[in-house]
Amino acid sequence: MSSLTMSEKNNPSTDKIREILFDAICKIQENGIMTLSDLYVSVGYDDLAFSVYDDDDGLLAQDNIDEWSILKDDPETMDEKIRETIKVALNDPIVKEKLESLDVIRPFSIVFVDEDFEQKEELLRLDDNIIVIEDDFLKNLDKELDDFLKNLLADV
């Protein structure tokens, strides 16, 4: 496995994702799509294609990300690392600014889907002034509270 960290900001795959997102945003603006409430992103694991779809499942932008080929050596973590890279790209201030400039129905979400368009994870949500990047805090909160309570009761 390469020592390359997939979440690095200047990672070539992160740059490529940003470019694809910019292409999709430009297409939305050019077509004057105003009823957009969600964008869907997916990855073709065979050809390493990153795709962006509108909420009618219309393809907005797509390109291969060859840098992901190093992840094929570890298929168990491939999906997680790819999602992490997509989140880094979505967290880029320029990407956020371009997404905020769209005239969309809020709340607006970018959702990671599989090849059957089954929703796997909400990667980004824009809801007026609230931006949620990921919900790891809530996932870990339950465990942390359980651990705290266990330690507290152990002292009694």
C-alpha positions in Angstrom: 0.0 0.0 0.0 1.3 3.4 -0.8 2.1 5.9 2.0 -0.1 8.5 0.2 -2.8 9.7 2.5 -6.0 9.9 0.5 -7.3 12.8 2.5 -4.4 15.2 1.7 -5.7 18.5 0.4 -3.3 18.6 -2.5 -3.8 15.0 -3.4 -4.2 14.6 -7.2 -7.5 12.6 -6.7 -8.9 15.4 -4.5 -8.0 17.9 -7.2 -9.7 15.7 -9.9 -12.8 15.4 -7.8 -12.9 19.2 -7.4 -12.6 19.6 -11.2 -15.5 17.1 -11.8 -17.6 18.9 -9.2 -16.9 22.3 -10.9 -17.9 20.8 -14.3 -21.2 19.6 -12.7 -21.8 23.0 -11.1 -21.1 24.7 -14.4 -23.5 22.4 -16.2 -26.2 23.1 -13.6 -25.7 26.9 -14.1 -25.7 26.6 -17.9 -28.9 24.6 -18.0 -30.6 26.9 -15.4 -31.6 23.9 -13.3 -33.5 25.6 -10.4 -35.4 22.7 -8.9 -32.3 20.9 -7.7 -32.5 19.6 -4.2 -29.8 16.9 -4.2 -26.7 15.8 -6.1 -25.6 12.2 -6.2 -22.1 11.0 -6.5 -21.0 7.5 -7.2 -17.8 5.6 -8.0 -17.4 2.9 -10.6 -15.0 0.6 -8.9 -14.0 -1.3 -12.0 -13.1 1.7 -14.1 -12.5 4.1 -11.2 -15.0 6.6 -12.6 -16.3 9.4 -10.3 -19.8 10.5 -11.4 -22.1 13.4 -10.4 -25.8 13.1 -11.0 -28.7 15.5 -10.5 -31.8 14.5 -8.6 -33.4 13.1 -11.7 -30.4 10.7 -12.1 -29.1 12.7 -15.1 -25.4 12.6 -15.5 -23.8 16.0 -15.0 -20.1 15.1 -15.0 -17.9 12.1 -15.0 -14.2 11.2 -15.2 -11.8 8.4 -14.2 -9.6 8.9 -11.2 -6.6 6.7 -12.0 -4.9 7.6 -8.7 -7.5 5.3 -6.9 -6.0 2.2 -8.6 -3.5 1.9 -5.7 -6.6 1.3 -3.4 -7.6 -1.8 -5.3 -4.9 -3.7 -3.3 -6.9 -3.2 -0.2 -10.6 -3.6 -1.2 -11.8 -3.7 2.5 -10.8 -0.1 3.0 -11.1 1.2 -0.6 -14.7 2.5 -0.2 -13.9 4.3 3.1 -10.8 6.0 1.7 -12.6 7.1 -1.5 -15.5 8.6 0.6 -12.9 10.3 2.8 -11.3 11.9 -0.3 -14.6 13.0 -1.6 -15.4 14.7 1.7 -12.1 16.5 1.7 -12.9 17.8 -1.8 -16.4 18.9 -0.7 -14.9 20.7 2.3 -12.8 22.9 0.1 -13.8 26.5 0.5 -14.0 27.1 -3.2 -16.2 24.1 -3.7 -18.5 25.3 -0.8 -18.6 28.8 -2.3 -19.6 27.4 -5.7 -22.3 25.1 -4.2 -23.6 28.0 -2.1 -23.9 30.1 -5.3 -26.4 27.6 -6.8 -30.0 28.5 -6.8 -31.3 25.2 -5.3 -34.1 24.0 -3.0 -32.9 23.7 0.5 -32.0 21.6 2.4 -29.6 20.6 -0.4 -27.6 17.4 0.0 -24.7 15.6 -1.8 -25.3 11.9 -1.3 -22.9 9.0 -2.0 -24.8 6.3 -3.8 -24.0 2.8 -5.1 -24.4 1.6 -8.7 -28.1 1.0 -8.1 -28.6 4.6 -6.7 -29.0 3.2 -3.2 -28.1 6.0 -0.8 -25.0 5.0 1.3 -24.1 8.3 3.0 -24.9 12.0 3.0 -21.6 13.7 2.4 -22.7 17.3 2.6 -25.8 19.1 3.5 -26.6 22.8 3.0 -29.5 24.1 4.9 -29.6 27.9 4.8 -26.7 28.9 7.2 -26.1 25.3 8.5 -23.5 23.2 6.7 -23.0 19.6 8.0 -20.0 17.9 6.5 -20.2 14.6 8.4 -21.9 13.1 11.4 -19.0 11.2 13.0 -19.5 13.2 16.2 -22.9 11.7 16.8 -21.7 8.2 15.9 -18.9 8.4 18.5 -20.9 10.3 21.1 -22.9 7.2 22.1 -19.7 5.2 22.7 -18.0 8.0 24.6 -21.1 8.5 26.9 -21.2 4.7 27.5 -17.5 4.7 28.4 -17.9 7.7 30.7 -20.9 6.2 32.5 -19.0 2.9 32.9 -16.0 4.7 34.4 -18.3 6.8 36.7 -20.1 3.8 38.0 -16.9 1.9 38.5 -15.8 4.5 41.0 -19.0 4.2 43.1 
